[in-house]
Each structure stands twice: as structure tokens, then as C-alpha cells.
Amino acid sequence: MSYIDGYVVPVSAANKAAYRAMAEQTLVMFKEFGAIRVVECWADDVPDGKVTDFKRAVKTEGDEVVVFSWVEWPDKATRDAGQIRFMEDPRMAEMTDAPFDGKRMILGGFSVLLDG
């Protein structure tokens, strides 16, 4: 069964092009390291909740937009090895200016429960 890394990130609307460029670079790397699929989604219909919501989860500020993304791996072992290779890759050192506040990023690994 597949394994999923999920991410929720606040990105300034002014940084949309820069975020996409960074995402394109990381997509190439994730695929090189075994990922099956990489999906990046720019919010355009994210309602305010009564208790919590995507915007509050990452504490959006000003013109920030929520980005919801995931990386699909064939299995957890491939993901674990791919994540190590990703973090150790010299191309990561070149990505010094992230177009978002990484301290407010939510991320996690998930075992697939249902896939229709």
C-alpha cells in the first residue's frame, strides 16, 4: 500500500510563482528518490471554521494562502530512504530562500487507510 507525506503551508500570494518554482525543483528530487506522485494545491475555497480550519492551523497572516500538498510513495521503506536522500542532497543547500515560513508548516507521514 502507498505511503503519503502530507504538508500544509502558508504562502504569501505575492510568492506564488516562487513557491511553484521551488515545488517544481522538489518534485524532480522526490520523483528521483522514488516518489510516485507529487501534488501541490493552491487554496481557492477554504472556509473559516467555527473551531479550527486550514488557515488557523498554519496561522495565515495578511495575504497568505494555504497550500495543501502531498507526496505519494510506493511504501514507507521507499519514503524513509527517499526522505534521507532528499535532505542530504546538495540541491537542498541551494534552496536557501523558502518562499514561506517553515515554522508554520504542518507535515506528517500517513499510511493509506482507503484508496478508491
Protein Blocks (a to p, Z undefined) as FASTA:
>chain_A
ZZdddddddddfklmmmmmmmmmmmmmmmmmnopabdcddddfbdccdfkbcfklmnopa
hjbccdddddddfbfklmmmmmmmmmmpmklmmmmbccbdfklpccdddddfbdZZ
